[in-house]
Amino acid sequence: MRRTVSLFATALLLTGCAIAPGADVSPENERDAEAFSTYLSARFAASEHDLPGAARYYGKALSNDPANQSLLALSFYYSSTAGDFEAAGKYAQSVVAATPDDRAARLALAVIAFKRNNYADVRRQLTQSAKGPFTALTLSLFDAWAAAALRDNAGIGKDLQQLTEQKGAENMAAFHTALLQDYLGKAEAAEAAYKKAMTSPAPPPRVLEAYGRFLERNGRGKTAELLYRSHLRNGGLATVVRPGLARIAANQKPESLIRTPADGAAEALFGIAASLTDGQSADVSILYLRMALYLRPDLGLANVLLADRFETLRKHDAAIAIYHTIPPDSPYYRMAQVRAALNQQRLGRGDAAVVDLKKLVAADPGDSESWVALGDTYRAAEKYAEAITAYDAAEKAIVTPARRDWPMFYARAMAKERLKRLDDSEIDIQIALKLSPDQPELLNYLGYSWVDRGRKIPEALAMLEKARKLRPYDGYIVDSVGWAYYQLGRYHEAAKTLNVAVLLVPSDPTINDHLGDALWRYGKKIAARFQWNHAITFSGNDDEKSSIERKLKTGLSEKPA
């Protein structure tokens, strides 16, 4: 801010510290107080991931202190992540005036130049950007698309060579080589690159879609149909496969996936954003997705991914708003509506979620994902009978279950278990295990249910030990193993294992209670009471507390035979 002394005085005012009676509160001090308040509002909005709010407040703070480079950088960043590229462009010009090689500002200016079809300016902005391992990928892709617009084949070749030399970028290099050759009308080179990008048994949706469209446009509808049908069982590719087969049946030819160089740049930004999957990269991913959508507003998958990133940040209202922008004729519409409803449920608006999901299943009763989402929403509201009915409809829609369907059977098993339909619950878990035999959740659920019911304990222990190997730091699985040892009378092993479980999940009353039981049987009665006291402290269940209180008074009965 402008003056440290003045800001310190303002801070005192804002925190309620004493000011001498009769002290002069001048207009200058009032301005400083307002400036500091604006800055605090900006900081708060940023901490809450309120991107439009942060952009607005940082912009206002910058107008109070125009020479402050930190405020300028923050104003630029939050305008970009909020999608306001008119403001971001102005800020970026000021940033590069002070720091000519600023990467983010040069990239934003290149994006704006793409939007204006000023390809020479795109390349000029890129040449003036600082280079680095991450930015080199973006700069190479951007320059290649600008070079394609200018028909600079040598430039394209140089950019693609730089791209292929970057470790981990081989698939992206193959994909964009195909897109570039396709855009330039070089069908033979494009097909070779598409085939290279399609080497995975489950190719990324954008790669499959681009290659399928390429085949359709080049009069090879039968080949495209075979390609689509080979991926029919992969539910994650349904948004590509179904529209492709529908076009072929109607004898319609699609547009190319990339219509303009700006589309190519948007695809590059989308691909990089999609690769940033960890939670800490969510803000950077949002920045790239905003740029992609600025260049290509109809890039529906970018909107889906943008909403997903807001979910990662737990900004569920923002995610819902983005999902609702996807139009009904988009292949991603139903997926977006399901995800919007699940976000409603996360916000405690279960009734609204149910209403929306019922509309979806009424419109298409064969959509298993909508039925599963409805079942999950009912289960979250503890309406287990309704949940089971929805899951039954999902199973009917699925027809032939595949590996990816195991979570539905697992969810239905949990709903049945809550209604004390234990044998039916076990049947669903067994089906889920056949579909996906190495899922730790399933192994733990079935193994623990057997242990808790005193059934097939040796078999249960084998399942639980397998689950523990697959997920060694899951405290609940470790607890299940320890409890199986306990039920087998192996109290020393039970106490050791349950102690590890308590370290992994320190405040779970059931795990503390189990450890107390094992310690008592092993002869460590003082330590057992210590764990039972912990269990009472952590428990919110009156029946559970009563049971533990009885053990604190009288201990456990004689060891069972």
MOMO-V101487 format. One line per field, one symbol per residue. ss: DSSP state (h for helix, s for strand, l for the rest). burial: + if it has 24 or more other C-alpha atoms within 12 Angstrom, else -. A space follows every 50 residues. Layout:
ss: ???
burial: ???
This chain:
ss: lllhhhhhhhhhhhllllllllllllhhhhhhhhhhhhhhhhhhhhhlll hhhhhhhhhhhhhhllllhhhhhhhhhhhhhlllhhhhhhhhhhhhhhll llhhhhhhhhhhhhhlllhhhhhhhhhlllllhhhhhhhhhhhhhhhhhl llhhhhhhhhhhhhlllllhhhhhhhhhhhhhhlllhhhhhhhhhhhlll llllhhhhhhhhhhhhhlllhhhhhhhhhlllllhhhhhhhhhhhhhhhl llllllllllhhhhhhhhhhhhhhhlllhhhhhhhhhhhhhhhhhllllh hhhhhhhhhhhhlllhhhhhhhhlllllllllhhhhhhhhhhhhhhlllh hhhhhhhhhhhhhllllhhhhhhhhhhhhhlllhhhhhhhhhhhhhhhll llhhhhhhhhhhhhhhhhlllhhhhhhhhhhhhhhllllhhhhhhhhhhh hhllllhhhhhhhhhhhhhhllllhhhhhhhhhhhhhlllhhhhhhhhhh hhhhllllhhhhhhhhhhhhhlllhhhhhhhhhhhhhhlllhhhhhhhhh hhhhlllllll
burial: ++----+-+++-----------------+-+++++++++++++--+--++ +++++++++++++++---+-+++++++++++++++-++++++++++---- +++++++++++++++---+++++++++++-----+++++++++++++++- -----++-++-+++----+-++++++++++++++-----++-++++++-- --++++++++++++++++--+--++-+++-+--++-+++++++++-++-- --++-+++++++++++++++++++++-----+++++++++++++++-+++ +++++++++++++-++++++++++++---+++++++++++++++++---+ --++++++-++-----++++++++++++++--++++++-++++++--+-- +---+++++++++++++-------++-++++++-----++++++++++++ ++----++++++++++++-----+++++++++++++++-+++++++++++ ++---+++++++++++++++++----+++-++++++--+--------++- ++--++-----
